[in-house]
Amino acid sequence: MLQGSSTIQFKIVLLGESAVGKSSLVWRFCQDQFSETIESTVGATFIHRVMDLGEYSIKLQIWDTAGQERYHSLTPMYYRGAKGVIITYDVTNNDSYEKAKDWVNEIRTQGTPNAKIVLVANKIDLEDHQVDQMEAMKYAESNDLLFFECSAKTGEGVKDVFFGLSKALPVKWGEMSNRKGMEFSDSEDEFSVNVKNSKKVNKKKESGGCC
């Protein structure tokens, strides 16, 4: 049996159309902050997050991918090997929901076999919802997807997305980390990688944050 000092490592990837709020979800989860002026992802960014799940710790290697169509051909190299996939849509944009279904199909045919997929309805703080909640829930259920609603702006439901996925990932799928005794990610230095430019960028930690 795994002990509390064991750390299991998983690669997860965020997919979805441009402007659905993927980067904002990651920023809210890691730093508990939100910015209206966050820049669009170029290629992909890579972020660590370590959480204590009780019996063991889990280290998420989070790949936040660009949603612009011109980067679509590069996306398979980011989701290759990912055990968890977070596919996000904007509840005020029905096109982004339909595109999310396309992402589900792509992962099922080209992604890691049996990868856990989470369908995320973001921007629930806004009023003009175009995507019917019950229809999305039924779609997720019929396709064996985890389903969460959240708002990166207010923070509502964001932790549920990442913790829900983490708890659904079978331990046997993970890789043992050489580091022991890690709890939350503010206990270690975090970094992001601009994949397009292949440069590592050190991030200064802020109180309570991870990346």
MOFEN-V756065 format. One record per pair of residues at least 4 apart in sequence whose ideal C-beta (glycine too) atoms are under 7 Angstrom apart, sorted by the first residue. I is the first residue (numbers start at 1). J is the second residue. D is the distance in whole Angstrom. If there is no record, write none. Layout:
i | j | d
I | J | D
I | J | D
This chain:
i | j | d
2 | 6 | 4
2 | 55 | 6
2 | 56 | 4
2 | 171 | 6
4 | 55 | 6
4 | 56 | 6
5 | 180 | 5
5 | 181 | 5
6 | 56 | 4
6 | 57 | 7
6 | 176 | 7
7 | 50 | 7
7 | 56 | 7
7 | 57 | 4
7 | 59 | 5
7 | 177 | 4
7 | 179 | 6
7 | 180 | 7
7 | 182 | 5
8 | 56 | 6
8 | 58 | 5
8 | 171 | 6
8 | 174 | 4
8 | 176 | 7
9 | 59 | 5
9 | 61 | 7
9 | 174 | 6
9 | 175 | 5
9 | 177 | 5
10 | 58 | 7
10 | 60 | 6
10 | 61 | 7
10 | 83 | 5
10 | 84 | 6
10 | 169 | 6
10 | 173 | 7
10 | 174 | 5
11 | 61 | 5
11 | 63 | 7
11 | 81 | 6
11 | 82 | 5
11 | 83 | 6
12 | 60 | 6
12 | 61 | 7
12 | 62 | 6
12 | 82 | 6
12 | 83 | 7
12 | 84 | 4
12 | 85 | 7
12 | 86 | 7
12 | 165 | 7
13 | 63 | 4
13 | 65 | 6
13 | 78 | 6
13 | 79 | 4
13 | 82 | 4
13 | 85 | 6
14 | 22 | 4
14 | 26 | 7
14 | 63 | 7
14 | 64 | 5
14 | 65 | 6
14 | 86 | 5
14 | 88 | 6
15 | 65 | 6
15 | 75 | 7
15 | 79 | 7
15 | 85 | 6
15 | 87 | 5
15 | 103 | 5
16 | 20 | 4
16 | 22 | 5
16 | 67 | 6
16 | 87 | 6
16 | 88 | 4
16 | 89 | 6
16 | 96 | 7
16 | 100 | 6
16 | 103 | 7
17 | 67 | 5
17 | 96 | 5
17 | 99 | 5
18 | 40 | 6
18 | 67 | 3
18 | 68 | 5
19 | 67 | 7
20 | 67 | 7
20 | 88 | 5
20 | 89 | 6
20 | 90 | 4
20 | 96 | 5
20 | 122 | 6
21 | 25 | 6
21 | 88 | 6
21 | 90 | 7
21 | 122 | 4
21 | 123 | 6
21 | 152 | 5
22 | 26 | 7
22 | 64 | 6
22 | 67 | 7
22 | 88 | 5
23 | 27 | 6
23 | 38 | 6
23 | 41 | 6
23 | 64 | 5
24 | 28 | 6
24 | 34 | 6
24 | 38 | 6
24 | 152 | 4
25 | 29 | 6
25 | 88 | 7
25 | 122 | 6
25 | 152 | 5
25 | 158 | 6
25 | 161 | 7
26 | 30 | 6
26 | 47 | 6
26 | 62 | 6
26 | 64 | 5
27 | 31 | 6
27 | 33 | 6
27 | 34 | 7
27 | 38 | 7
28 | 32 | 6
28 | 33 | 7
28 | 34 | 6
28 | 152 | 5
28 | 155 | 6
28 | 158 | 5
29 | 49 | 7
29 | 158 | 5
29 | 159 | 7
29 | 162 | 5
30 | 47 | 6
30 | 49 | 6
30 | 209 | 6
30 | 210 | 4
30 | 211 | 4
31 | 206 | 7
31 | 209 | 4
31 | 210 | 7
31 | 211 | 7
32 | 155 | 7
32 | 208 | 6
32 | 209 | 7
34 | 152 | 6
34 | 153 | 5
40 | 66 | 7
40 | 68 | 7
41 | 45 | 6
41 | 64 | 6
41 | 65 | 7
41 | 66 | 4
42 | 66 | 6
42 | 194 | 7
42 | 196 | 5
43 | 66 | 6
43 | 71 | 6
43 | 74 | 7
43 | 194 | 7
43 | 195 | 4
43 | 196 | 3
44 | 63 | 5
44 | 64 | 6
44 | 65 | 5
44 | 66 | 6
44 | 78 | 5
44 | 195 | 4
45 | 64 | 5
45 | 192 | 5
45 | 193 | 7
45 | 194 | 7
46 | 61 | 7
46 | 63 | 6
46 | 192 | 6
46 | 193 | 4
46 | 195 | 7
47 | 62 | 5
47 | 64 | 7
47 | 190 | 7
47 | 192 | 5
47 | 211 | 4
48 | 59 | 7
48 | 61 | 6
48 | 185 | 6
48 | 190 | 5
48 | 211 | 7
49 | 60 | 5
49 | 62 | 6
49 | 185 | 5
49 | 210 | 5
49 | 211 | 7
50 | 57 | 6
50 | 59 | 5
50 | 182 | 5
50 | 183 | 7
50 | 184 | 6
50 | 185 | 4
50 | 188 | 7
51 | 57 | 7
51 | 58 | 5
51 | 166 | 6
51 | 184 | 6
52 | 57 | 5
52 | 183 | 4
52 | 184 | 6
53 | 57 | 7
53 | 58 | 6
53 | 166 | 7
53 | 167 | 7
57 | 182 | 5
57 | 183 | 6
58 | 166 | 5
59 | 177 | 6
60 | 166 | 7
63 | 78 | 5
65 | 75 | 6
65 | 78 | 5
66 | 71 | 4
71 | 75 | 7
75 | 79 | 6
76 | 80 | 6
76 | 110 | 6
79 | 85 | 6
79 | 107 | 7
79 | 111 | 5
81 | 112 | 6
82 | 111 | 7
82 | 112 | 6
82 | 115 | 6
83 | 112 | 6
83 | 115 | 6
83 | 116 | 7
83 | 169 | 6
83 | 173 | 5
84 | 115 | 7
84 | 116 | 5
84 | 165 | 5
84 | 169 | 6
85 | 107 | 5
85 | 111 | 7
85 | 115 | 5
85 | 117 | 5
85 | 118 | 7
86 | 118 | 5
86 | 120 | 6
86 | 161 | 7
86 | 165 | 7
87 | 100 | 5
87 | 103 | 5
87 | 104 | 6
87 | 117 | 6
87 | 118 | 7
87 | 119 | 6
87 | 120 | 7
88 | 120 | 4
88 | 122 | 5
89 | 96 | 4
89 | 97 | 4
89 | 100 | 4
89 | 121 | 6
89 | 122 | 7
89 | 131 | 7
90 | 96 | 5
90 | 122 | 6
90 | 123 | 5
91 | 121 | 5
91 | 122 | 7
91 | 123 | 5
91 | 124 | 6
91 | 126 | 7
91 | 129 | 5
91 | 130 | 7
91 | 131 | 5
92 | 123 | 6
92 | 126 | 5
92 | 128 | 5
92 | 129 | 6
92 | 130 | 6
93 | 130 | 6
94 | 98 | 6
94 | 130 | 4
94 | 131 | 6
95 | 99 | 6
96 | 100 | 6
97 | 131 | 5
97 | 136 | 7
99 | 103 | 7
100 | 104 | 7
100 | 119 | 6
101 | 105 | 7
102 | 106 | 6
103 | 107 | 6
104 | 108 | 6
104 | 117 | 6
104 | 143 | 6
104 | 145 | 7
105 | 109 | 6
106 | 110 | 6
107 | 111 | 4
107 | 115 | 6
107 | 117 | 6
111 | 115 | 5
116 | 146 | 7
116 | 165 | 6
116 | 168 | 5
116 | 169 | 6
117 | 145 | 5
118 | 145 | 7
118 | 146 | 4
118 | 148 | 6
118 | 161 | 6
118 | 164 | 7
118 | 165 | 5
119 | 136 | 7
119 | 140 | 5
119 | 145 | 5
119 | 147 | 5
120 | 148 | 5
120 | 150 | 6
120 | 161 | 6
121 | 131 | 7
121 | 136 | 6
121 | 149 | 4
122 | 150 | 6
122 | 151 | 7
122 | 152 | 6
123 | 151 | 6
124 | 149 | 5
124 | 150 | 6
124 | 151 | 5
124 | 156 | 7
125 | 151 | 4
125 | 153 | 5
125 | 154 | 5
131 | 136 | 6
132 | 136 | 7
133 | 137 | 6
134 | 138 | 6
135 | 139 | 6
136 | 140 | 6
136 | 147 | 7
137 | 141 | 6
137 | 147 | 6
138 | 142 | 6
139 | 143 | 6
140 | 145 | 4
140 | 147 | 4
146 | 164 | 6
146 | 165 | 7
146 | 168 | 6
148 | 157 | 6
148 | 160 | 5
148 | 161 | 5
148 | 164 | 6
149 | 157 | 6
150 | 156 | 6
150 | 157 | 3
150 | 158 | 5
150 | 160 | 7
150 | 161 | 6
151 | 155 | 7
151 | 156 | 5
151 | 157 | 7
152 | 158 | 6
157 | 161 | 7
159 | 163 | 6
160 | 164 | 5
161 | 165 | 7
162 | 166 | 6
163 | 167 | 6
164 | 168 | 6
165 | 169 | 7
169 | 173 | 6
169 | 174 | 7
182 | 187 | 6
182 | 188 | 6
183 | 187 | 6
185 | 190 | 6
185 | 210 | 4
186 | 205 | 6
186 | 208 | 7
186 | 209 | 6
186 | 210 | 5
190 | 203 | 6
190 | 205 | 7
190 | 210 | 5
190 | 211 | 4
191 | 200 | 6
191 | 201 | 6
191 | 202 | 6
191 | 203 | 6
192 | 201 | 6
192 | 203 | 6
192 | 211 | 6
193 | 200 | 6
194 | 199 | 6
194 | 201 | 7
203 | 211 | 6
205 | 209 | 6
